[in-house]
Amino acid sequence: MSLLRAAISLLTGRTARRRAAAEAKIRASGLFDTAWYAGQKGGRTRAPLRHFMARAFRESAPWPNPLFDPVFYCEGHPDLKRMRFNPLLHYAEYGEAEGRRPNLSFDPVWYANEHGLDGPEGALRHYLTEGARLGLRPARDFDPEAYLENHPDLGLTAAQAFAHHVRTTAEASAGAKGQIFNGLAYRAEGGERPRYRFEKGVQPYCYVPPRRPDDVEARLAHLGARPLFSIVTPVYNVERRFLEAAIASVAAQWYPDWELVLVDDCSTRAETRAALEAIDDPRIKVRFSPHNRGIAPTTNAALAEATGDYVVFLDNDDELTPDCLYELALCIDRTGADFVYSDEDKIDGEGLFSMPFFKPDWSPDALMSIMYTCHVSCMRRSLIEAAGSLRQGFEGAQDYDLTLRVTERTTAIAHVPKVLYHWRTLPSSLASDMAAKPYAHDSVRRLKEEALARRGIPGTVEPVAAMPGQFRVNYSPRGTPTVSIVIPSKDNPAMLRRCVDSILKVSTYRSFEIVVIDNGSTQRPALKALEELRRLDAVTILSDPRPFNYSAINNLGARTARGEILLFLNDDTEILSPDWLERLVGYAQRDHVGAVGARLLFPDGKIQHCGIVNLYDGPGHAFYRRNDDQVADFGRNTLEFDWIAVTGACLAIERRKFAAVGGFDETLPVAYNDVELCFRLVEAGYFNVVCQNVRLVHHESVTRGDDQASREKRERLRRDMMRLYARHPGFLARDPFHSRNLNPLSGLFLPNPV
């Protein structure tokens, strides 16, 4: 018994010494914030560090500081729980030096590089003790000022903003039950090893092959119809290894009802022909052209051999994901779509993945701006035949031309928000660089010009200087409709006069009227300015002295105005683009377009508005305070894309559409009335667009002041947001134009962090 007691005493002593040593190391790291820990839910004031160490592996483990998420860290390192290795101690001793993240949002490698630290070790402590206080940017995709602007109801300081963002992101990802993917945990569970590329200065991306569900056959058995997919692939002088990889990706499909049609365009490369001749699979048709005809005729030859209900286009060096046809079949069964497209990424010659494109749902204006649907494209075969298949003369953009013609014939279009296609990046491919095929530039220009002519829409096609090879469509106004520019104002004479003067002096479109609604000005300079404006032929002054209600004021202006086009404009804006009215009117007159917005800049030239995104925590401005010349997310902030909403600071809309949806909601007097109007337009089937080439300076609510300046205003904003989503529950944490694969708490269109 004495020996047993001695052994127990020895073991207990060793455990106590190990625990004491671990506690000492954690204290020395500076990463355990005793006061903060004691004050949070689940924390404790008595022996807080020991309390944390006993609970670090629980699902609801309390955090040792505002930025270390023990649940997230343990998910990425599942062996820690088995070994009882405290996650904070592991991070302090190993993880941070290796550049591992303490939460979804903080990247110690980026932070160290950005702020001149020697390395990632110590980066988290630096931000906690110095960086937040000094206002240093904690992450590439996080701007404290923008976060506060988009969350005015929180009443946070800039130093507190990132901690709130990190905690909210953690709660959102926990609620999403795995929607935010952790690649390390996947690998530990036996999944195929992820292959990815990381480049300094580029957002990290990890593609992980899907695991086949156990119920694939059961789900397929319940399909209303099982379409046959014809995968068509024109072949020309491709390396054998890439061609075989493409074919293997088809053979690996979970969905069994497919045929592959390969047509060789008289390749001169022996290995290409040898690979084709070696194929022995009854599901694969191989044809050889006697002479070289080009990609469009060769693809059409493959289409002529196809017998499937739907056609899937596959380039001869690209790859389908194994779940591609399975996901397409489920989507077609669910939606009855004629045309389905998916997300995509790039794959290089070594099989490394990069550059994911997480796309919006169907966006007709985005498609006229850029070939965003691209891969994978799945079209009903009869629709391709009706559209005339591929046309010669559009080399490098022949698929873009076909897509425009097909989408003119159907509105049954669906998007699978999942990467189903790997686009090979080789020096000679468009996937690598648009400059690789300069002839494609001319093809893109001409196919857009032909699309305008085919649709009977007047307009021009202009090169985009910031995106060589891309072209902007500028729709010309139909006729010369009167534009009624409605401007609410109160006691803001200098701004109002500057706004009106800029309209009168800058605008090249002259069929407009200006309707100023005075909301009870009392100051002598303001009253004098209103009298001076009243004398101008183009200006009408209305009086509405009621308490401020943005919606009611603008509805009054709309009822009084006589124009076919209503343009709601803040009095603290200043026009920069002479042709702003022509461009806004041209888009507003499109039958499918609801509200049209403009690109608004702060006086320092940074972006204030180029579109609104609907995030997990509410509506916010995309690319807020980013540089005006910065091209992001495949041109989304540079070209005309569809958005869930545009700001009411400059919003154009046809009168008939405004009336059809009921105008502004007067129960939302200050905030979210513009967003709510846009929600109703989307629900009515319209698309909201931002004309990125229309620029205004916005001095940001000078008349009304700061809506987050008081607790009362913050509470009002919170109530208005609750009212917004109560009326539109379908848009709660959902934006059809902002992919669920993107960071749900950021307006920068960056992938969810891994």
SVG drawing of the C-alpha trace seen along z (x, -y; Angstrom):
<svg xmlns="http://www.w3.org/2000/svg" viewBox="-48 -85 61 87">
<polyline fill="none" stroke="black" stroke-width="0.4" points="0.0,0.0 2.9,-2.3 4.3,-1.6 0.9,-2.4 0.7,-5.7 4.2,-6.5 3.5,-5.8 0.3,-7.9 2.2,-10.7 4.9,-10.6 2.4,-10.7 0.4,-13.5 3.6,-15.4 4.6,-15.0 1.1,-16.1 1.2,-19.1 4.7,-20.1 3.7,-19.7 0.6,-21.8 2.6,-24.4 5.2,-24.5 2.4,-24.8 0.8,-27.7 4.1,-29.4 4.7,-29.2 1.3,-30.5 1.8,-33.5 5.2,-34.2 3.6,-34.2 1.5,-37.2 -1.5,-35.7 -3.7,-35.0 -5.6,-38.1 -6.6,-37.5 -9.0,-40.5 -10.6,-39.9 -11.1,-36.2 -12.7,-36.8 -15.2,-39.2 -16.5,-37.0 -19.3,-34.5 -17.9,-31.2 -14.9,-32.8 -13.9,-33.0 -12.1,-35.4 -10.7,-32.8 -7.6,-31.0 -8.7,-32.0 -5.8,-30.4 -6.3,-27.0 -10.0,-27.4 -9.2,-27.9 -6.8,-25.0 -9.5,-22.7 -12.0,-23.8 -10.0,-24.4 -11.3,-21.4 -15.0,-22.0 -17.3,-22.9 -18.1,-26.2 -14.6,-26.8 -14.1,-30.4 -11.5,-32.4 -8.2,-33.3 -8.1,-36.7 -10.3,-38.5 -8.7,-36.9 -7.9,-33.3 -10.6,-30.9 -9.8,-27.5 -12.6,-25.7 -11.3,-26.8 -7.7,-26.0 -8.6,-22.5 -10.6,-21.8 -7.4,-22.5 -5.3,-20.4 -7.5,-17.4 -4.6,-15.6 -4.3,-18.2 -7.5,-17.0 -6.4,-13.4 -2.9,-14.4 -4.5,-16.9 -2.1,-19.5 -3.5,-22.9 -4.4,-24.8 -3.1,-28.2 0.2,-26.6 0.6,-24.9 -0.1,-28.1 2.4,-30.0 5.1,-27.4 4.6,-26.2 1.6,-27.4 2.3,-31.1 5.9,-30.7 4.5,-28.4 2.1,-31.1 -1.1,-29.3 -4.2,-31.3 -5.7,-31.8 -9.1,-32.4 -10.7,-32.5 -9.7,-36.1 -6.2,-36.9 -3.3,-35.8 0.0,-36.3 2.1,-36.0 0.2,-38.8 0.2,-40.9 4.0,-40.5 4.7,-41.3 2.4,-44.3 3.7,-45.9 7.4,-45.1 7.7,-42.5 10.6,-40.0 8.2,-37.1 4.8,-35.7 6.0,-34.8 4.6,-37.4 2.2,-38.9 -0.9,-38.2 0.5,-39.6 1.8,-42.6 -1.7,-43.4 -3.4,-42.8 -0.9,-45.0 0.0,-47.6 -1.6,-47.2 -5.2,-47.7 -4.3,-50.8 -2.3,-52.3 -5.0,-51.6 -2.9,-49.0 -4.9,-47.0 -5.2,-43.5 -6.1,-41.6 -6.0,-42.1 -9.8,-42.0 -10.7,-44.0 -11.0,-47.7 -11.9,-49.0 -13.4,-52.2 -15.5,-50.4 -16.7,-47.9 -17.8,-50.7 -19.5,-52.5 -21.4,-49.3 -22.3,-48.5 -23.2,-51.9 -25.5,-50.4 -22.7,-48.7 -21.1,-51.8 -17.6,-50.3 -14.2,-51.9 -11.9,-51.2 -9.7,-49.1 -12.8,-47.0 -14.0,-46.5 -11.8,-43.6 -12.5,-41.6 -16.2,-41.9 -15.7,-40.8 -13.7,-37.8 -16.2,-36.7 -19.2,-37.2 -17.4,-35.3 -16.8,-32.4 -20.5,-32.3 -21.6,-32.5 -19.3,-29.6 -20.5,-27.5 -24.1,-28.2 -23.3,-27.2 -22.4,-23.7 -19.4,-23.3 -20.2,-25.7 -16.9,-27.4 -14.5,-24.6 -11.4,-23.6 -9.0,-21.7 -6.8,-20.4 -9.7,-18.8 -10.8,-17.2 -7.4,-15.7 -7.3,-14.3 -10.6,-12.5 -9.0,-10.7 -10.0,-12.9 -7.9,-13.2 -5.0,-15.6 -5.8,-19.1 -3.7,-20.6 -3.4,-24.4 -1.2,-27.3 -0.3,-30.1 1.4,-33.2 2.5,-36.1 0.0,-38.9 -2.8,-36.7 -5.7,-35.5 -5.1,-31.8 -7.4,-29.2 -7.7,-25.5 -9.7,-23.2 -10.6,-19.9 -12.0,-17.1 -15.5,-16.2 -16.2,-12.9 -18.9,-10.7 -22.0,-10.6 -23.3,-7.2 -26.7,-8.0 -25.8,-9.0 -27.7,-6.2 -30.7,-6.7 -30.9,-10.4 -30.5,-9.7 -33.3,-7.1 -35.7,-9.9 -34.9,-12.2 -38.0,-13.1 -35.9,-12.6 -32.4,-11.5 -30.9,-13.6 -28.2,-12.2 -25.2,-14.6 -23.2,-14.9 -19.8,-16.2 -18.3,-17.8 -14.5,-18.4 -12.7,-19.8 -9.1,-18.5 -6.1,-20.0 -2.4,-19.4 -2.9,-19.0 -0.3,-17.3 -1.2,-13.7 -1.1,-14.0 -3.6,-16.8 -6.0,-15.1 -5.9,-11.9 -6.6,-13.9 -9.6,-15.5 -10.9,-12.1 -10.2,-10.6 -12.2,-13.4 -15.2,-12.4 -14.8,-8.7 -14.7,-9.5 -18.2,-11.1 -20.6,-10.0 -23.5,-10.5 -23.4,-7.6 -25.6,-8.8 -23.1,-10.6 -21.4,-10.3 -18.1,-12.0 -17.6,-13.3 -14.0,-14.0 -13.4,-15.6 -9.7,-16.0 -9.1,-19.1 -6.4,-17.4 -3.7,-17.5 -0.1,-17.5 1.2,-16.3 1.7,-12.6 1.0,-12.0 -2.4,-13.7 -3.5,-11.3 -2.0,-8.4 -4.0,-9.2 -7.2,-9.3 -6.6,-6.1 -5.9,-4.3 -9.4,-5.0 -11.5,-1.9 -14.8,-2.9 -18.2,-2.6 -19.3,-5.8 -16.7,-7.8 -17.0,-8.8 -13.7,-9.8 -13.8,-11.4 -10.9,-12.8 -11.2,-15.8 -9.4,-15.3 -8.3,-18.9 -7.9,-21.7 -11.1,-23.8 -10.8,-25.8 -12.4,-25.5 -16.0,-26.6 -16.5,-24.1 -14.8,-21.4 -17.1,-22.0 -20.1,-22.0 -18.9,-18.6 -18.9,-17.3 -22.4,-18.7 -23.6,-17.0 -22.5,-13.6 -24.1,-14.4 -27.4,-12.6 -27.8,-13.9 -30.5,-16.1 -27.9,-18.5 -24.5,-19.5 -21.5,-20.1 -18.5,-21.9 -15.1,-20.7 -11.8,-22.0 -9.3,-19.3 -6.9,-20.2 -9.3,-21.1 -11.0,-18.8 -14.4,-18.3 -14.8,-17.7 -16.2,-14.2 -19.5,-15.6 -20.0,-17.9 -22.7,-16.0 -24.3,-14.8 -24.7,-18.4 -26.0,-19.5 -28.5,-16.7 -29.8,-17.6 -30.1,-21.3 -31.9,-20.5 -34.3,-18.2 -34.9,-21.0 -35.3,-24.0 -36.0,-22.7 -33.2,-25.0 -32.3,-25.2 -28.9,-26.6 -26.8,-25.8 -23.4,-27.2 -21.2,-26.7 -18.3,-28.2 -14.8,-27.4 -11.1,-27.6 -7.7,-27.4 -5.4,-24.4 -1.8,-24.7 0.4,-22.1 1.5,-20.6 -2.1,-20.1 -2.1,-23.0 -5.3,-25.0 -5.8,-28.8 -8.0,-31.7 -11.5,-30.5 -14.3,-32.4 -17.3,-32.3 -20.0,-33.7 -23.3,-35.5 -26.6,-33.9 -28.0,-34.8 -26.9,-38.3 -27.8,-39.5 -25.9,-42.8 -22.8,-41.1 -22.9,-38.7 -23.0,-41.7 -19.9,-43.0 -17.8,-39.9 -18.1,-36.2 -18.7,-35.4 -20.7,-32.1 -17.8,-30.5 -17.1,-27.1 -18.9,-24.8 -21.5,-25.6 -24.4,-23.1 -27.0,-23.9 -30.1,-22.1 -29.1,-20.7 -32.2,-21.7 -31.6,-25.3 -28.1,-25.3 -29.5,-24.0 -32.2,-26.7 -29.5,-29.4 -27.4,-28.2 -24.6,-26.5 -21.1,-28.1 -20.2,-30.7 -16.9,-31.2 -15.3,-34.6 -15.3,-34.9 -12.2,-32.9 -11.2,-33.1 -14.7,-34.1 -16.9,-31.7 -18.4,-30.3 -19.2,-33.8 -21.0,-34.5 -23.0,-31.3 -23.9,-32.0 -25.3,-35.5 -27.4,-34.0 -28.7,-31.1 -29.7,-33.3 -31.7,-35.5 -34.0,-32.5 -34.6,-31.4 -35.0,-32.7 -34.7,-29.2 -31.2,-29.8 -29.6,-28.3 -26.3,-28.6 -24.7,-25.9 -22.6,-27.8 -19.8,-25.2 -16.6,-24.7 -17.3,-22.0 -14.6,-22.8 -10.9,-23.3 -9.6,-25.6 -6.1,-24.8 -3.6,-27.7 -1.0,-27.3 1.0,-30.1 -1.1,-29.9 -4.5,-29.8 -7.0,-32.5 -7.1,-31.0 -3.6,-32.2 -3.8,-35.7 -6.2,-37.5 -3.2,-38.8 -2.3,-35.2 -4.8,-35.5 -5.1,-39.2 -7.5,-38.2 -10.0,-37.4 -10.2,-41.2 -11.7,-42.0 -14.0,-39.0 -15.4,-40.3 -16.0,-43.7 -17.8,-42.5 -19.9,-39.9 -21.2,-42.6 -21.9,-44.9 -23.8,-42.1 -25.7,-41.4 -26.9,-45.0 -28.0,-44.9 -29.7,-41.5 -31.7,-42.8 -32.6,-46.1 -31.0,-48.1 -29.1,-51.3 -25.7,-51.6 -22.0,-51.5 -19.1,-49.3 -16.2,-50.9 -12.8,-49.5 -12.1,-49.5 -8.7,-51.0 -8.3,-49.2 -9.1,-45.8 -7.4,-45.3 -9.5,-43.1 -12.7,-43.9 -15.4,-46.2 -18.2,-48.2 -21.6,-48.4 -23.0,-52.0 -26.8,-51.9 -28.1,-55.0 -31.3,-56.5 -34.4,-55.7 -35.6,-59.1 -35.1,-62.0 -37.1,-61.2 -37.3,-63.9 -35.2,-63.1 -36.6,-64.4 -33.7,-64.9 -35.3,-64.9 -33.0,-66.4 -34.1,-66.6 -32.3,-69.4 -32.4,-71.3 -30.2,-74.1 -27.3,-73.0 -27.0,-75.9 -23.3,-75.5 -23.6,-71.8 -27.0,-72.2 -25.7,-75.0 -22.6,-73.0 -24.7,-70.0 -27.1,-71.9 -24.4,-73.9 -22.5,-70.7 -25.7,-69.3 -26.2,-72.5 -22.6,-73.0 -21.4,-69.4 -24.4,-67.5 -24.4,-67.0 -27.9,-65.5 -30.2,-68.5 -33.7,-67.0 -34.0,-67.2 -35.7,-69.1 -34.4,-69.6 -37.0,-69.2 -35.6,-70.4 -37.7,-69.5 -36.9,-71.9 -37.4,-69.9 -38.0,-73.0 -34.9,-75.1 -34.8,-78.0 -31.3,-79.5 -31.1,-82.7 -28.3,-81.5 -30.3,-78.4 -33.5,-80.4 -31.5,-82.8 -30.0,-80.0 -33.5,-78.5 -34.8,-81.8 -31.9,-82.1 -32.5,-78.5 -36.2,-79.2 -35.4,-81.7 -33.7,-79.1 -35.9,-77.6 -34.8,-74.1 -35.4,-74.1 -38.6,-73.7 -38.7,-74.2 -41.1,-72.3 -41.7,-72.7 -42.2,-69.8 -41.6,-71.0 -42.6,-67.7 -40.1,-65.8 -37.4,-64.3 -38.6,-61.2 -36.4,-60.4 -39.0,-58.1 -41.9,-60.5 -39.9,-63.4 -38.8,-61.5 -42.3,-60.1 -43.6,-63.7 -40.9,-64.7 -41.8,-61.8 -45.5,-62.6 -44.7,-66.3 -42.1,-65.5 -43.1,-65.2 -40.2,-63.0 -40.4,-59.5 -37.1,-58.8 -36.8,-59.6 -33.3,-60.2 -33.1,-60.5 -30.0,-62.5 -28.5,-63.6 -27.7,-67.3 -24.1,-66.5 -23.1,-65.0 -21.2,-66.6 -21.3,-65.4 -18.0,-64.4 -19.1,-62.6 -20.5,-64.8 -22.5,-61.9 -23.9,-60.7 -27.5,-61.1 -27.2,-59.4 -25.6,-56.4 -28.1,-56.1 -31.1,-56.6 -29.8,-54.0 -29.7,-51.4 -32.9,-52.5 -34.8,-52.0 -33.9,-48.3 -37.0,-46.3 -35.2,-44.0 -33.5,-46.7 -34.9,-48.2 -32.7,-50.7 -29.6,-52.1 -26.8,-53.4 -23.5,-55.3 -20.0,-55.0 -19.7,-57.4 -16.3,-58.6 -15.2,-60.3 -13.5,-63.7 -10.1,-61.9 -11.0,-59.7 -11.7,-56.5 -14.8,-54.4 -17.9,-55.2 -20.3,-53.2 -20.0,-50.9 -22.8,-48.5 -24.5,-47.2 -24.0,-43.6 -26.3,-41.9 -24.0,-40.3 -24.7,-38.1 -24.9,-41.2 -26.8,-43.4 -26.4,-45.5 -23.1,-47.2 -21.1,-48.9 -18.9,-46.8 -15.2,-47.7 -15.8,-50.6 -12.8,-53.0 -10.8,-51.1 -8.8,-52.9 -10.8,-54.0 -8.4,-52.5 -8.3,-49.1 -9.8,-46.3 -11.2,-43.5 -13.0,-40.2 -13.0,-39.8 -14.0,-43.4 -17.0,-43.5 -16.1,-47.0 -15.0,-48.2 -17.7,-46.8 -21.5,-46.9 -22.7,-44.0 -26.0,-43.3 -26.4,-44.0 -29.0,-43.3 -29.2,-47.0 -27.8,-50.5 -27.6,-53.5 -30.4,-56.1 -27.7,-58.8 -27.9,-58.5 -30.6,-56.2 -32.3,-56.3 -35.5,-54.3 -38.3,-54.5 -41.4,-56.1 -43.5,-53.1 -41.3,-50.6 -41.1,-52.9 -44.9,-53.1 -45.4,-49.4 -43.5,-48.4 -45.1,-51.2 -42.3,-53.7 -40.2,-54.2 -41.6,-52.7 -42.5,-55.6 -42.3,-53.5 -38.5,-53.6 -37.8,-57.3 -34.0,-57.3 -32.1,-54.1 -32.5,-51.1 -35.3,-52.7 -33.2,-52.5 -32.2,-48.9 -35.8,-47.9 -36.9,-49.5 -34.3,-47.4 -35.3,-44.3 -38.8,-44.7 -37.5,-45.3 -35.5,-42.1 -38.6,-40.2 -40.6,-41.6 -38.0,-40.2 -35.9,-43.2 -32.1,-43.6 -30.4,-46.5 -27.2,-47.8 -24.4,-50.1 -22.9,-52.2 -19.2,-52.1 -18.3,-54.7 -20.6,-57.3 -18.7,-59.1 -19.9,-61.5 -18.3,-62.9 -20.3,-62.1 -19.7,-64.2 -21.7,-61.5 -24.8,-62.7 -23.7,-66.3 -27.3,-67.3 -28.4,-64.6 -25.2,-64.2 -23.7,-60.9 -26.3,-58.3 -24.1,-56.5 -23.3,-59.5 -25.7,-58.7 -27.2,-55.7 -30.6,-56.7 -29.6,-56.8 -27.8,-53.4 -30.9,-51.9 -33.1,-53.3 -30.8,-51.8 -31.1,-48.4 -34.9,-48.6 -35.0,-49.6 -32.8,-46.6 -35.1,-44.3 -38.0,-45.8 -36.2,-45.4 -35.7,-41.6 -39.1,-41.1 -40.5,-42.3 -38.0,-40.4 -37.1,-37.2 -35.9,-35.6 -32.9,-38.0 -31.9,-37.4 -28.2,-36.5 -28.7,-35.9 -27.6,-37.8 -28.1,-36.1 -25.3,-38.3 -22.8,-37.6 -21.8,-33.9 -22.1,-31.9 -18.5,-30.8 -17.3,-34.3 -16.6,-35.8 -20.1,-36.5 -18.9,-39.4 -16.8,-41.3 -17.8,-43.3 -14.5,-42.7 -15.6,-39.5 -12.8,-37.3 -13.1,-33.6 -14.0,-32.3 -10.8,-31.9 -9.5,-28.3"/>
</svg>
